[in-house]
Amino acid sequence: MMTGTEYLADLALGYIQDTLSTEEKLIVHQLIMESPEFLQILKNELELHKQMKSLKQPIPMNLERQVFINITTKQEQIGMKVLEVIFERTLPAMMQPVFKLFQRSVLAHE
């Protein structure tokens, strides 16, 4: 269960990150006007956000490209495994040579 302070901190962080709904934003605006405790929490969250933003490093382009290639390659491999299982279970045995030919032609053109 979330305590009152945790709820206020969660609201403050959501407000800073712009992830709150319209109703929650109205609650935040009301709390800013009425609650000194919330205002202090919001200031602390803003300060932490600024500190964390300065620590954020951009990903080098070659590393980003390598991660993208790894993800897309894994997706293709998973897709081929799924197709293989579907074909093996649903197509008659005489279609297996056609599947092997299809598989070779797709792999040859990558």
Chimera marker file (.cmm) of the C-alpha trace (Angstrom):
<marker_set name="trace">
<marker id="1" x="0.000" y="0.000" z="0.000" r="1" g="1" b="0" radius="0.5"/>
<marker id="2" x="1.291" y="3.454" z="-0.908" r="1" g="1" b="0" radius="0.5"/>
<marker id="3" x="1.671" y="6.039" z="1.843" r="1" g="1" b="0" radius="0.5"/>
<marker id="4" x="0.558" y="9.644" z="1.439" r="1" g="1" b="0" radius="0.5"/>
<marker id="5" x="4.104" y="10.897" z="0.890" r="1" g="1" b="0" radius="0.5"/>
<marker id="6" x="4.788" y="8.186" z="-1.703" r="1" g="1" b="0" radius="0.5"/>
<marker id="7" x="1.575" y="9.116" z="-3.510" r="1" g="1" b="0" radius="0.5"/>
<marker id="8" x="2.585" y="12.783" z="-3.559" r="1" g="1" b="0" radius="0.5"/>
<marker id="9" x="6.074" y="11.900" z="-4.810" r="1" g="1" b="0" radius="0.5"/>
<marker id="10" x="4.529" y="9.704" z="-7.512" r="1" g="1" b="0" radius="0.5"/>
<marker id="11" x="2.250" y="12.571" z="-8.571" r="1" g="1" b="0" radius="0.5"/>
<marker id="12" x="5.184" y="14.992" z="-8.636" r="1" g="1" b="0" radius="0.5"/>
<marker id="13" x="7.312" y="12.666" z="-10.753" r="1" g="1" b="0" radius="0.5"/>
<marker id="14" x="4.424" y="11.996" z="-13.121" r="1" g="1" b="0" radius="0.5"/>
<marker id="15" x="3.880" y="15.731" z="-13.480" r="1" g="1" b="0" radius="0.5"/>
<marker id="16" x="7.545" y="16.328" z="-14.292" r="1" g="1" b="0" radius="0.5"/>
<marker id="17" x="7.602" y="13.476" z="-16.809" r="1" g="1" b="0" radius="0.5"/>
<marker id="18" x="4.242" y="14.582" z="-18.276" r="1" g="1" b="0" radius="0.5"/>
<marker id="19" x="2.644" y="11.174" z="-17.789" r="1" g="1" b="0" radius="0.5"/>
<marker id="20" x="-0.387" y="12.240" z="-15.744" r="1" g="1" b="0" radius="0.5"/>
<marker id="21" x="-3.972" y="12.250" z="-16.887" r="1" g="1" b="0" radius="0.5"/>
<marker id="22" x="-5.937" y="15.493" z="-17.023" r="1" g="1" b="0" radius="0.5"/>
<marker id="23" x="-7.624" y="14.730" z="-13.689" r="1" g="1" b="0" radius="0.5"/>
<marker id="24" x="-4.281" y="14.032" z="-12.016" r="1" g="1" b="0" radius="0.5"/>
<marker id="25" x="-2.852" y="17.287" z="-13.394" r="1" g="1" b="0" radius="0.5"/>
<marker id="26" x="-5.767" y="19.158" z="-11.827" r="1" g="1" b="0" radius="0.5"/>
<marker id="27" x="-5.001" y="17.465" z="-8.509" r="1" g="1" b="0" radius="0.5"/>
<marker id="28" x="-1.336" y="18.504" z="-8.832" r="1" g="1" b="0" radius="0.5"/>
<marker id="29" x="-2.309" y="22.130" z="-9.563" r="1" g="1" b="0" radius="0.5"/>
<marker id="30" x="-4.569" y="22.147" z="-6.537" r="1" g="1" b="0" radius="0.5"/>
<marker id="31" x="-1.840" y="20.628" z="-4.345" r="1" g="1" b="0" radius="0.5"/>
<marker id="32" x="0.679" y="23.224" z="-5.549" r="1" g="1" b="0" radius="0.5"/>
<marker id="33" x="-1.644" y="25.969" z="-4.372" r="1" g="1" b="0" radius="0.5"/>
<marker id="34" x="-2.650" y="24.353" z="-1.077" r="1" g="1" b="0" radius="0.5"/>
<marker id="35" x="0.085" y="22.017" z="0.165" r="1" g="1" b="0" radius="0.5"/>
<marker id="36" x="3.549" y="23.233" z="1.148" r="1" g="1" b="0" radius="0.5"/>
<marker id="37" x="4.551" y="19.586" z="1.674" r="1" g="1" b="0" radius="0.5"/>
<marker id="38" x="3.699" y="18.758" z="-1.959" r="1" g="1" b="0" radius="0.5"/>
<marker id="39" x="5.477" y="21.878" z="-3.185" r="1" g="1" b="0" radius="0.5"/>
<marker id="40" x="8.652" y="20.749" z="-1.383" r="1" g="1" b="0" radius="0.5"/>
<marker id="41" x="8.324" y="17.241" z="-2.828" r="1" g="1" b="0" radius="0.5"/>
<marker id="42" x="7.869" y="18.727" z="-6.309" r="1" g="1" b="0" radius="0.5"/>
<marker id="43" x="10.989" y="20.870" z="-5.875" r="1" g="1" b="0" radius="0.5"/>
<marker id="44" x="12.976" y="17.806" z="-4.742" r="1" g="1" b="0" radius="0.5"/>
<marker id="45" x="11.747" y="15.781" z="-7.712" r="1" g="1" b="0" radius="0.5"/>
<marker id="46" x="12.687" y="18.618" z="-10.093" r="1" g="1" b="0" radius="0.5"/>
<marker id="47" x="16.169" y="18.780" z="-8.617" r="1" g="1" b="0" radius="0.5"/>
<marker id="48" x="16.598" y="15.008" z="-8.915" r="1" g="1" b="0" radius="0.5"/>
<marker id="49" x="15.307" y="15.141" z="-12.494" r="1" g="1" b="0" radius="0.5"/>
<marker id="50" x="17.885" y="17.809" z="-13.391" r="1" g="1" b="0" radius="0.5"/>
<marker id="51" x="20.695" y="15.796" z="-11.797" r="1" g="1" b="0" radius="0.5"/>
<marker id="52" x="19.691" y="12.604" z="-13.586" r="1" g="1" b="0" radius="0.5"/>
<marker id="53" x="19.344" y="14.419" z="-16.905" r="1" g="1" b="0" radius="0.5"/>
<marker id="54" x="22.942" y="15.613" z="-16.670" r="1" g="1" b="0" radius="0.5"/>
<marker id="55" x="24.107" y="12.008" z="-16.118" r="1" g="1" b="0" radius="0.5"/>
<marker id="56" x="22.318" y="10.664" z="-19.181" r="1" g="1" b="0" radius="0.5"/>
<marker id="57" x="24.762" y="9.737" z="-21.915" r="1" g="1" b="0" radius="0.5"/>
<marker id="58" x="23.804" y="9.321" z="-25.581" r="1" g="1" b="0" radius="0.5"/>
<marker id="59" x="24.242" y="5.842" z="-27.015" r="1" g="1" b="0" radius="0.5"/>
<marker id="60" x="27.054" y="5.654" z="-29.585" r="1" g="1" b="0" radius="0.5"/>
<marker id="61" x="25.670" y="5.220" z="-33.106" r="1" g="1" b="0" radius="0.5"/>
<marker id="62" x="27.571" y="1.976" z="-33.793" r="1" g="1" b="0" radius="0.5"/>
<marker id="63" x="26.273" y="0.409" z="-30.546" r="1" g="1" b="0" radius="0.5"/>
<marker id="64" x="22.727" y="1.529" z="-31.349" r="1" g="1" b="0" radius="0.5"/>
<marker id="65" x="23.007" y="-0.006" z="-34.828" r="1" g="1" b="0" radius="0.5"/>
<marker id="66" x="24.388" y="-3.277" z="-33.408" r="1" g="1" b="0" radius="0.5"/>
<marker id="67" x="21.521" y="-3.549" z="-30.897" r="1" g="1" b="0" radius="0.5"/>
<marker id="68" x="19.001" y="-2.904" z="-33.685" r="1" g="1" b="0" radius="0.5"/>
<marker id="69" x="20.597" y="-5.590" z="-35.879" r="1" g="1" b="0" radius="0.5"/>
<marker id="70" x="20.568" y="-8.093" z="-33.002" r="1" g="1" b="0" radius="0.5"/>
<marker id="71" x="16.904" y="-7.419" z="-32.265" r="1" g="1" b="0" radius="0.5"/>
<marker id="72" x="15.761" y="-7.680" z="-35.876" r="1" g="1" b="0" radius="0.5"/>
<marker id="73" x="17.856" y="-10.830" z="-36.452" r="1" g="1" b="0" radius="0.5"/>
<marker id="74" x="16.317" y="-12.492" z="-33.397" r="1" g="1" b="0" radius="0.5"/>
<marker id="75" x="12.819" y="-11.557" z="-34.600" r="1" g="1" b="0" radius="0.5"/>
<marker id="76" x="13.513" y="-13.109" z="-38.012" r="1" g="1" b="0" radius="0.5"/>
<marker id="77" x="14.849" y="-16.279" z="-36.403" r="1" g="1" b="0" radius="0.5"/>
<marker id="78" x="11.801" y="-16.539" z="-34.149" r="1" g="1" b="0" radius="0.5"/>
<marker id="79" x="9.515" y="-15.947" z="-37.128" r="1" g="1" b="0" radius="0.5"/>
<marker id="80" x="11.209" y="-18.723" z="-39.088" r="1" g="1" b="0" radius="0.5"/>
<marker id="81" x="10.897" y="-21.123" z="-36.134" r="1" g="1" b="0" radius="0.5"/>
<marker id="82" x="7.189" y="-20.347" z="-35.811" r="1" g="1" b="0" radius="0.5"/>
<marker id="83" x="6.639" y="-20.867" z="-39.540" r="1" g="1" b="0" radius="0.5"/>
<marker id="84" x="8.589" y="-24.100" z="-39.419" r="1" g="1" b="0" radius="0.5"/>
<marker id="85" x="6.408" y="-25.476" z="-36.619" r="1" g="1" b="0" radius="0.5"/>
<marker id="86" x="3.228" y="-24.378" z="-38.408" r="1" g="1" b="0" radius="0.5"/>
<marker id="87" x="4.333" y="-25.934" z="-41.667" r="1" g="1" b="0" radius="0.5"/>
<marker id="88" x="5.477" y="-29.160" z="-40.015" r="1" g="1" b="0" radius="0.5"/>
<marker id="89" x="2.184" y="-29.586" z="-38.179" r="1" g="1" b="0" radius="0.5"/>
<marker id="90" x="-0.266" y="-28.461" z="-40.848" r="1" g="1" b="0" radius="0.5"/>
<marker id="91" x="1.209" y="-29.397" z="-44.206" r="1" g="1" b="0" radius="0.5"/>
<marker id="92" x="1.471" y="-32.965" z="-45.463" r="1" g="1" b="0" radius="0.5"/>
<marker id="93" x="4.857" y="-34.611" z="-45.737" r="1" g="1" b="0" radius="0.5"/>
<marker id="94" x="5.032" y="-34.002" z="-49.480" r="1" g="1" b="0" radius="0.5"/>
<marker id="95" x="5.159" y="-30.234" z="-48.821" r="1" g="1" b="0" radius="0.5"/>
<marker id="96" x="8.339" y="-30.478" z="-46.750" r="1" g="1" b="0" radius="0.5"/>
<marker id="97" x="10.624" y="-30.241" z="-49.819" r="1" g="1" b="0" radius="0.5"/>
<marker id="98" x="8.774" y="-27.079" z="-50.869" r="1" g="1" b="0" radius="0.5"/>
<marker id="99" x="9.308" y="-25.607" z="-47.412" r="1" g="1" b="0" radius="0.5"/>
<marker id="100" x="13.012" y="-26.473" z="-47.511" r="1" g="1" b="0" radius="0.5"/>
<marker id="101" x="13.304" y="-24.793" z="-50.900" r="1" g="1" b="0" radius="0.5"/>
<marker id="102" x="11.482" y="-21.723" z="-49.577" r="1" g="1" b="0" radius="0.5"/>
<marker id="103" x="13.721" y="-21.649" z="-46.526" r="1" g="1" b="0" radius="0.5"/>
<marker id="104" x="16.891" y="-21.854" z="-48.626" r="1" g="1" b="0" radius="0.5"/>
<marker id="105" x="15.742" y="-19.123" z="-51.001" r="1" g="1" b="0" radius="0.5"/>
<marker id="106" x="14.876" y="-16.747" z="-48.136" r="1" g="1" b="0" radius="0.5"/>
<marker id="107" x="18.190" y="-17.371" z="-46.407" r="1" g="1" b="0" radius="0.5"/>
<marker id="108" x="20.106" y="-16.996" z="-49.665" r="1" g="1" b="0" radius="0.5"/>
<marker id="109" x="18.626" y="-13.516" z="-50.305" r="1" g="1" b="0" radius="0.5"/>
<marker id="110" x="19.295" y="-12.038" z="-46.851" r="1" g="1" b="0" radius="0.5"/>
<link id1="1" id2="2" r="1" g="1" b="0" radius="0.2"/>
<link id1="2" id2="3" r="1" g="1" b="0" radius="0.2"/>
<link id1="3" id2="4" r="1" g="1" b="0" radius="0.2"/>
<link id1="4" id2="5" r="1" g="1" b="0" radius="0.2"/>
<link id1="5" id2="6" r="1" g="1" b="0" radius="0.2"/>
<link id1="6" id2="7" r="1" g="1" b="0" radius="0.2"/>
<link id1="7" id2="8" r="1" g="1" b="0" radius="0.2"/>
<link id1="8" id2="9" r="1" g="1" b="0" radius="0.2"/>
<link id1="9" id2="10" r="1" g="1" b="0" radius="0.2"/>
<link id1="10" id2="11" r="1" g="1" b="0" radius="0.2"/>
<link id1="11" id2="12" r="1" g="1" b="0" radius="0.2"/>
<link id1="12" id2="13" r="1" g="1" b="0" radius="0.2"/>
<link id1="13" id2="14" r="1" g="1" b="0" radius="0.2"/>
<link id1="14" id2="15" r="1" g="1" b="0" radius="0.2"/>
<link id1="15" id2="16" r="1" g="1" b="0" radius="0.2"/>
<link id1="16" id2="17" r="1" g="1" b="0" radius="0.2"/>
<link id1="17" id2="18" r="1" g="1" b="0" radius="0.2"/>
<link id1="18" id2="19" r="1" g="1" b="0" radius="0.2"/>
<link id1="19" id2="20" r="1" g="1" b="0" radius="0.2"/>
<link id1="20" id2="21" r="1" g="1" b="0" radius="0.2"/>
<link id1="21" id2="22" r="1" g="1" b="0" radius="0.2"/>
<link id1="22" id2="23" r="1" g="1" b="0" radius="0.2"/>
<link id1="23" id2="24" r="1" g="1" b="0" radius="0.2"/>
<link id1="24" id2="25" r="1" g="1" b="0" radius="0.2"/>
<link id1="25" id2="26" r="1" g="1" b="0" radius="0.2"/>
<link id1="26" id2="27" r="1" g="1" b="0" radius="0.2"/>
<link id1="27" id2="28" r="1" g="1" b="0" radius="0.2"/>
<link id1="28" id2="29" r="1" g="1" b="0" radius="0.2"/>
<link id1="29" id2="30" r="1" g="1" b="0" radius="0.2"/>
<link id1="30" id2="31" r="1" g="1" b="0" radius="0.2"/>
<link id1="31" id2="32" r="1" g="1" b="0" radius="0.2"/>
<link id1="32" id2="33" r="1" g="1" b="0" radius="0.2"/>
<link id1="33" id2="34" r="1" g="1" b="0" radius="0.2"/>
<link id1="34" id2="35" r="1" g="1" b="0" radius="0.2"/>
<link id1="35" id2="36" r="1" g="1" b="0" radius="0.2"/>
<link id1="36" id2="37" r="1" g="1" b="0" radius="0.2"/>
<link id1="37" id2="38" r="1" g="1" b="0" radius="0.2"/>
<link id1="38" id2="39" r="1" g="1" b="0" radius="0.2"/>
<link id1="39" id2="40" r="1" g="1" b="0" radius="0.2"/>
<link id1="40" id2="41" r="1" g="1" b="0" radius="0.2"/>
<link id1="41" id2="42" r="1" g="1" b="0" radius="0.2"/>
<link id1="42" id2="43" r="1" g="1" b="0" radius="0.2"/>
<link id1="43" id2="44" r="1" g="1" b="0" radius="0.2"/>
<link id1="44" id2="45" r="1" g="1" b="0" radius="0.2"/>
<link id1="45" id2="46" r="1" g="1" b="0" radius="0.2"/>
<link id1="46" id2="47" r="1" g="1" b="0" radius="0.2"/>
<link id1="47" id2="48" r="1" g="1" b="0" radius="0.2"/>
<link id1="48" id2="49" r="1" g="1" b="0" radius="0.2"/>
<link id1="49" id2="50" r="1" g="1" b="0" radius="0.2"/>
<link id1="50" id2="51" r="1" g="1" b="0" radius="0.2"/>
<link id1="51" id2="52" r="1" g="1" b="0" radius="0.2"/>
<link id1="52" id2="53" r="1" g="1" b="0" radius="0.2"/>
<link id1="53" id2="54" r="1" g="1" b="0" radius="0.2"/>
<link id1="54" id2="55" r="1" g="1" b="0" radius="0.2"/>
<link id1="55" id2="56" r="1" g="1" b="0" radius="0.2"/>
<link id1="56" id2="57" r="1" g="1" b="0" radius="0.2"/>
<link id1="57" id2="58" r="1" g="1" b="0" radius="0.2"/>
<link id1="58" id2="59" r="1" g="1" b="0" radius="0.2"/>
<link id1="59" id2="60" r="1" g="1" b="0" radius="0.2"/>
<link id1="60" id2="61" r="1" g="1" b="0" radius="0.2"/>
<link id1="61" id2="62" r="1" g="1" b="0" radius="0.2"/>
<link id1="62" id2="63" r="1" g="1" b="0" radius="0.2"/>
<link id1="63" id2="64" r="1" g="1" b="0" radius="0.2"/>
<link id1="64" id2="65" r="1" g="1" b="0" radius="0.2"/>
<link id1="65" id2="66" r="1" g="1" b="0" radius="0.2"/>
<link id1="66" id2="67" r="1" g="1" b="0" radius="0.2"/>
<link id1="67" id2="68" r="1" g="1" b="0" radius="0.2"/>
<link id1="68" id2="69" r="1" g="1" b="0" radius="0.2"/>
<link id1="69" id2="70" r="1" g="1" b="0" radius="0.2"/>
<link id1="70" id2="71" r="1" g="1" b="0" radius="0.2"/>
<link id1="71" id2="72" r="1" g="1" b="0" radius="0.2"/>
<link id1="72" id2="73" r="1" g="1" b="0" radius="0.2"/>
<link id1="73" id2="74" r="1" g="1" b="0" radius="0.2"/>
<link id1="74" id2="75" r="1" g="1" b="0" radius="0.2"/>
<link id1="75" id2="76" r="1" g="1" b="0" radius="0.2"/>
<link id1="76" id2="77" r="1" g="1" b="0" radius="0.2"/>
<link id1="77" id2="78" r="1" g="1" b="0" radius="0.2"/>
<link id1="78" id2="79" r="1" g="1" b="0" radius="0.2"/>
<link id1="79" id2="80" r="1" g="1" b="0" radius="0.2"/>
<link id1="80" id2="81" r="1" g="1" b="0" radius="0.2"/>
<link id1="81" id2="82" r="1" g="1" b="0" radius="0.2"/>
<link id1="82" id2="83" r="1" g="1" b="0" radius="0.2"/>
<link id1="83" id2="84" r="1" g="1" b="0" radius="0.2"/>
<link id1="84" id2="85" r="1" g="1" b="0" radius="0.2"/>
<link id1="85" id2="86" r="1" g="1" b="0" radius="0.2"/>
<link id1="86" id2="87" r="1" g="1" b="0" radius="0.2"/>
<link id1="87" id2="88" r="1" g="1" b="0" radius="0.2"/>
<link id1="88" id2="89" r="1" g="1" b="0" radius="0.2"/>
<link id1="89" id2="90" r="1" g="1" b="0" radius="0.2"/>
<link id1="90" id2="91" r="1" g="1" b="0" radius="0.2"/>
<link id1="91" id2="92" r="1" g="1" b="0" radius="0.2"/>
<link id1="92" id2="93" r="1" g="1" b="0" radius="0.2"/>
<link id1="93" id2="94" r="1" g="1" b="0" radius="0.2"/>
<link id1="94" id2="95" r="1" g="1" b="0" radius="0.2"/>
<link id1="95" id2="96" r="1" g="1" b="0" radius="0.2"/>
<link id1="96" id2="97" r="1" g="1" b="0" radius="0.2"/>
<link id1="97" id2="98" r="1" g="1" b="0" radius="0.2"/>
<link id1="98" id2="99" r="1" g="1" b="0" radius="0.2"/>
<link id1="99" id2="100" r="1" g="1" b="0" radius="0.2"/>
<link id1="100" id2="101" r="1" g="1" b="0" radius="0.2"/>
<link id1="101" id2="102" r="1" g="1" b="0" radius="0.2"/>
<link id1="102" id2="103" r="1" g="1" b="0" radius="0.2"/>
<link id1="103" id2="104" r="1" g="1" b="0" radius="0.2"/>
<link id1="104" id2="105" r="1" g="1" b="0" radius="0.2"/>
<link id1="105" id2="106" r="1" g="1" b="0" radius="0.2"/>
<link id1="106" id2="107" r="1" g="1" b="0" radius="0.2"/>
<link id1="107" id2="108" r="1" g="1" b="0" radius="0.2"/>
<link id1="108" id2="109" r="1" g="1" b="0" radius="0.2"/>
<link id1="109" id2="110" r="1" g="1" b="0" radius="0.2"/>
</marker_set>
